[in-house]
Amino acid sequence: MFCFQCQETAGCKGCTVRGVCGKKPETAALQDLLIYVTKGISAVTTALRKEGREVSAEVNHLITVNLFSTITNANFDDEALAERIEKTLSEKETLLAQVKDSAALPEAALWSGKREDFAKKTATVGVLATRDEDIRSLRELIIYGLKGLAAYTKHANALLQDDPEVDAFLQSTLAATLDDSLSADDLTALALKTGEYGVKGMALLDKANTEAYGNPEITKVNIGVRTNPGILISGHDLKDLEMLLEQTKGTGVDVYTHSEMLPAHYYPFFKKYDNFAGNYGNAWWKQTTEFESFHGPILMTTNCIVPPKDSYKDRLWTTGAAGYPGCRHIDAPYGEKKDFSAIIEQAKTCQPPVEIEQGEIVGGFAHAQVFALADKVVEAVKAGHIRKFVVMAGCDGRMKSREYYTEFAKALPKDTVILTAGCAKYKFIKLNLGDIDGIPRVLDAGQCNDSYSLALIALKLRDAFGLDDVNKLPIVYNIAWYEQKAVIVLLALLSLGVKNIHLGPTLPAFLSPNVTNVLVKNFGIGGITDVDSDLKSMIG
């Protein structure tokens, strides 16, 4: 196996024996093959579009979920991955028969092996199949960006929102990573184009979420527990949460959010549910202890699964693109209701959760809420009360080096405000950092899926100050990354012209030295060092 798509990849080079995430070599091989056949079907759909043919939403959704299933910590279930490969090959054969000129298609579009052929094929289609280091780096940068884009569009699709233009771009670009005629310059341009469509994908999801659930608003979220049995829902999918809350009404079972599902509390729609109890625990990587103490069943709606302990594995359920061998899976077609009755019945037999902390988290500072405070924010900046905004968004993780972000937040001058989204917030959101003129010093916009809000806030402030360049704003970027959704956020920011972004705790292993140099030269991308040095360089 060879995998270097996440920040924790072994030695910051690549996992070759077993994934740091817990992924086995057999699983990694199936994911490589799923990406390969998804490139193949994407080449076919791209050819059909060029011939003036339409591609169905069902095919678009298939491709989207395929990509999402290979994101770090999403699906560890070999049988589920093999079935997705078979389904993709079957659908591809149907579409291939409709292409007028199939001779021009790449080999991935023509290959149609059976399950007994999978093992032999996986040996030739992994990351290292591209031998040129820089071309490989750029291809993987694009593919990981597309995986992140697929994550955003999948959630929008669940709320019956589609953008055929985004789907067409995603598929044509995925197919382009098979094209050996594309130069490093061509692929660099395509990576930036991926960022542009990342913004479109984020806008689609923002529209889907706010139309369904309202604009997030300032909210205090309880982090203690009640005395009823509960279900813990983790991941990112708000539609799954809606269905679970609706089905648990009046059952005596409470629902708690975990990790990236915390921002669901900020949406007005969900506040009508009396059994929506609060948030339990912290970022995804602490789940092996927190899931044990919760006592009730856990529903994983997306990625961020840590291989479960036997002590609670029978209480871990998955849905959507997520999967783990031996854990029960609940699913339904887009637009249809998932049946959560079995997980609810299990919850009724469980003890209430053990309280692990008390208090509240304050959040809900997505773009609409911050726009409502814009005059107050601008006034505080002009008065010299706010010196700088520090974007500390992205992902959390288990590496000790990530304690840097807690220490950085603590050390920030009291005239700075943190803008955050994603589970990186758990490194500092429970600190008492105070406020500036009534404006909290930590403004949480929501999930990593809500990073779009941070971009809109920056653009709003640029206009409010009458500037012609977002880089002239008093904003610095110190972003923690972990997986592929962070990659599309980075590409999206670059496409908007944002420069001098710091990434940590390490730069991506999939960036070759030459590609890194291009990003440093053209965009000022940098790593992190130590808190004192970075405070001097970023804040002054």
N, C-alpha and C positions, 0 to 999 in steps of 0.2 A: 504494500500500500504506500501511497504518498499523498499526504494532505497537508496543505499549509494555508487554509482559508480563514482560520480564526487567529486571534491575537495570542492565544496560549499554545500555539503549535510548538512541538518539542524543540527546545534549543533555539527558538525563533528561526528555525530552518524548515522543519517539516516533520510530521508524524509518519514513521515508517514501519513501526511494529504494532502499535495500537494507538488510537486517538487519545489525546489527553482528555477529550470529552467523554471517553468510554467507548467510542466506536470501534468495533472489531474490524480486522482487515476484510473479512467477507462482506460486511456491511458497506465499507468504503468502496469496495469493488462494484457492488450493485449500484451505489450512488453514482459512481463514475459512468457506468453503463446507462443509467437512467438519464444522465446529462447528455450522453452521446446520442441516444435515440431521440431525445427531445430536440437536440440540434437537427437531427434528421427530419423529424416531422415539421420543424420550423422552416427548413429549406423547402419542403413541399408546399406548406401554406404560403410562403413568400412567392413561390413560382405561380401558384394559383391566383394570388392577388395581381401579379404582373399580367396575367392573362385575362384579368377583369372578372375573376370569379370571387364570390364571397366565401368567407370562412365563418363557420357557426360559432356562437358563443360557447357552446359545449366544448369545442376543440380548443378555443382560447383558454377556457377554464382548466382543461386538462393540462395544457402546457404550463400555466401559471402554478398549479398545485404541484406538478412535477418539480419545478424549480424550488418551490417552497419546501418540499419534502427533503431536499438535500442541504438546507441551511443547517448550520451547526446546532446540535442538540434538539433537532426537530423529530427525526424518525429513525429509530434504531431497529425497526422490525423488518428483517430480511424478506419474509414472505410478502409483506405489504409492498415492499420496493419491487420485488420480482413481479408481482401482479400489475403494478403500475407500468413496468417495462412491457409486459405482454399486452396490456391494454393500449399502450402508445403505439406499439408495432402494428397491432390490428387496425387501429384508426388510421395510421399512416398508410397502410396498404390500400385502404378504401380511397383515401385522398390521392394517392399516387396514381391510381388508375384514371383519375380525372385530368392529370397533367398532360398537356399536348406534347411537350418536348422534355421528356424525362432524361434524355441522354446527357443533358448539361448539368444534371443534379450531382451533388457530391456523394461519395460512397456511403456516408451515414444515412442519406435519404433512401438508399437502395437496399441496405442491409436489412434482412428480415429473419434473424435466427430464432430458433426455438429455445426453450429453457435449458435444454441440455448443451446448447452452444454458448450460454452466457459466460461461463467460467473462462473459456478460451478467449472470448472476445474482450473481456474486461482487462486482460493483460496487455492489450494494444491501444486502449482508448483513454487512459488516465491523463493526468496533468502533464506527466513527463513525455507524453507522445509528441509534444512540441519541443523540439530539441534546442532551438535558438532561445537563449535565456531571456532576451528582451521581448521577443515576440510572445513567448510563453507568459511573461509577466503582464504584458498589456492585454493579452487574451483573457487571462484569469481576472485581471482588474475589471474588465468589461463583464465577464460572466458573473462575478460576485456582485457587481452593481445591478445586473439584471435579476439576480436572486433577490436582492433587497427590493427592487421594483416590484417583483412578483409578489412579495409579502404584502406590500401596500395594496396592490390591485386585488389580491385575493380577498382582503377584508372588505374592500369596496364592493366586490362582486357578491359577497355574502349579504350585503344590503341592497342587492339588485341594481348596483351602479356599475356600468361598463363604459369604457372608452376604446372603441375599435382602433383609433389611431395609436394609442399606447400599446395595445396588443400587437398591432402590425409592426410597430417599431421594435418591440421586444423580440418578436420572432425573427424579423429580418436581421437584427443585430446578432442574435444568438447564432443564426445560420452563417453570418459573416465571420465568426470565429473559426469556421472550417476553411476559409478562403486563404490559401497560401500565397496568393498574389498581393495581398494587402501588406503594405510596408509598416514600419514602426510609426511613421508620421500619420499614415492612414488610421491606424488603430488608436493613436493618441487622440486624433480628432473624433473618432467614434466613441472613445471613453467620455469625452466632454459632452458629446451629443447624448450619451446615456444619462449624464447628469441633468441635461435639459428635460429629458423625459421623466427623470426622477422627480423633478418639480411638478410636472403634469400629473404623475401618479400620486404624489402627496396631496395635490389639490383635489384630485378625484376622491381620495379617502376622506379628506377634511369635509368635503361637500356631503359625502355619504353619511358620515358620523353626525354632523351638525344638523342635517335635514331630518335625520331619524331621531336624534336624542337632544337637540338644542345645543346652544353654545355653552361650553364649560364656563362655570362661574366660581368665584371665590368660595371655597368650601373647607370646613373643618372635618377631618375624617378620624373617627375613633380607632385607636390601635389596641384597645383592650378587648375583652370577650364578654359574651352573655352566658346564660345558663342553659340554653337550648343546644341540642346537637347541631352540627353545622356541616356545610359543604364548602371546601376551599377551591376557588377557581383561579387558575393561573394562566399566563400567556397574554394574548392581546385581543382576542376576538370578542367584540362587544355584542354581536348578534347572539353568540352562544350564551353570554351572560343574560341577555334579555330573555331568551327562552328558558333558561334555568330559573330565573327569578319568577317568571310567570307560572312555571310548573310547581314551584315550592310554596306559593302563596297558600296560607292556611294549613300547611302540613306540620307546623311546629318545628321546621328545620330552617335554621338561619343560613345565609350565604355570606361568606367573607371573600374579599379579594386578596390576591397575593402578588407581590412583585410588580410586573408591568400592568397588571389589571387595576392597580390602585386608582389611576385617574378616572376610572368609570364613575367614581363617586362625584366627580365634578360636573357631570352632565345632569341637567334638570330632570330628564326623563326618569332616571333610575331612583330619584329621591322619593317616588311615590310608593316604593316597596318597603313595608314596615320590617320585613325580615332581612333587609340588606344591612348587615350588622356592622361592617367596618373592614379594616385591612389587618391581615394577620401576617406578621413576619417581615422579611426584608427582601433583598435581591435574590435572584434565582439560585445562586450557588450555595445558599444556606439551607436549601430545602431538605437535605437528608436529616437534619435535626429538627427543623420546624414542622415537617410533615409528620414526624413521629408524634410530637407533642400536640398536634392538632386533633388527633384521634379519629376524625371523620374522613370521608372520602375526599379525594382531590381530583379535580377535572383539569387536565392540561389541554388547552385549546390551540396552542401553537408550539413553537420551539421553546427552549430553555428547560428541557428535561435533563435532570441528572440521573444516571442509572440508579433505580430505587433499591433501598434495602429490602430484604425479605420481610422485615417487620411491618412494612406498610405497603408492599407491592400489591397486595390484594385490594387495597383501597385506592390505588392509582388508576384513573381512567383517562383515556385519550379521545380526541375528536379532531376532525379536519385533517390537516397535513401531518399532525403529530402521531407518533406511534411508538410503542415499546413492546417487545415480545413478552407474552404472558400477562399483559395488562388488557383489560377489556376496552373495546373501541366502539364509540357511538357515532353514527354519521347519518346524513340524509342529503338528497340533492339540494342544490341552491333553491331557495325560496320555499322549501318544505320544512316542517317542524321536526326537530330532533326529539326523540323520546328519551327523556332523562328519568323515567320512572324507576328504573333499576338502581340508579345511583342514589335517588331520593330514599328508596326503601332501605338501602344499606345504611344511609346516614341515620335513619331512625333507630338503628340498633347500636349506634356508637355513643360513647361518652362525649360530653361537651368538650370543647378545646381547652387545653391548659393555658392560662394567661401567662404570656412571656414578657409583656410590657404594658404600660399604661400611658394614656395621654392622647394627643391629637397631632395629626399632620395637616398643615394648611397648604392647599394647592388650588388649581383652577385658573392659572394665569396663561391661558391660550390667547390667541391673537385678539379675539373680540373683547375679552376682558381687559387686556392691556391697552387696546385702543381706547377703551372707555376711560382709562387712567392716563392717557397720553399727555394731556395738558399738565397734569400734576407731575408727571415724570419729567417733561421738558422743563418745567419751572424749577424742579429740584436740581437738574443739571445746570441750568443757567445761573442758579443761585450758588453753585459750587458745592452743593450738598451731596450730589452724586458725581464722583470723579470718573468712574468707568463702570461699564457693564462687562461681566466676564461670563462667556458662554461655557458652561461646564456640563455639556450634554453627553449622551452616548450610553455606554454599557458599563456595568459593574462586573467584577470577576473575583476569583479566589486568590490570585497572586498577591503575595505580601507587598509587592511594589505598588499595588493600587492604594495602599494606605496614604500614599503621596497626595491623593485628591482630598482626603479628609484634612490632612495637615495644611494643604494649600488653601482650602476654604477657611480654616481657622485663622490662618495668617493673613488673609486678605485685609487690607485697610477697611475701616468701618465706613468709609465713604464709597464703597463699591457694592454693586448688586450682582448677584449670580442669576443668570438665566439658564434653566435646565429643562431637559426632557429625556426620557429613557430611565433605565434602572441605575444609571450612574448617580442619580440623586440620592440613593440610599447611603452614599458615603458621607453626606453632609446635611440632608434635609431634616434630620432629627436633632441637629445642633441648634442651640438658641443663639442665632446670629443677629437677632434684633431687627430693627427697621430704620428707614430714613424718611422722615416726614410722613410717617404712616405707611410707607411703601415697604413691604417685607424685603429683607436682603436676599431671600431665596425665592425666586418666582418660578414655580413649576408649571410648565406648559402641558405636561402629560406624558404619554408613552413615547418611545422612540419613534413610533408612527406619527407623532405630533411635532416632529422637528420642523415641519413646514411652518408652524406658528413662529418659531424662532427667526426663520428667514423673513416672514412677513413683518414681524416686529422690527427687525433691523431696517427693512425698506421703509416702514412707516416713520421710524425715527429719522432716517435720512431725509425724507420729505419734510418732516416737522422742523428740522434744522436748516432746511433749504440748501442741502449739500448735493453735489453732482456725482458723488462716489461714496458707496457704502463703506469703503475702507477709511474714509475721513471721520467716521463716527468714533466716539469714545468706547469702542467695543473690542475686546480681545477674545480669542478662541483657544480654550484649553480643553480639548475633547478626549474622553476616554473611549476607546473602541474595543469591540470584542468580535462581532460577527458581521455578516454580509449586509444587514440593514444599515450598519454604520458606514459601509462602503458607499451605498447609494446616497446617503446623507452628505458624505464628503464630496462626491462627484456633483451633487446638486448645488452645494455651496460654491464649488469652483465654477460651475456654469453661470452662477449669478455674479461672478466677479470677486468673490470674497478671497482675500489673500492673508498670508501669515497665520495659518491655522497650525496649532500645535497638536500633535497626536501622541497618545501614550497608552499604556506605559512603554510600549515599544512600537516602532514603525512596522508596518505589515511585512511579513516574511516574503510575500509574493511580489513585492516591489524589487526588481533587480537594481543594482547600483546605478545603471544608466537611466532607468525610468525614474528612480528616486531623484537623480540629479536634475532631470527635466522638471519635476514637480517643485523642487527647491528653487530652481532658477526662474521659472515662470510664475510660480504661485507662492513662494516663500514658505512651503510646507516645512515644518520642523518637528523634532521630537521634544521630549522633556528632559530636564536634568535633575536638579534638586529644588526644593521649595524656595529657598532664599534667592538662588540665582534666577529662577523663573519669575519670581515676583519683581525683581529688579528689571528684567528684560520686558515683561509684559505690562507691569503697572508703573514702574519708574520710581 
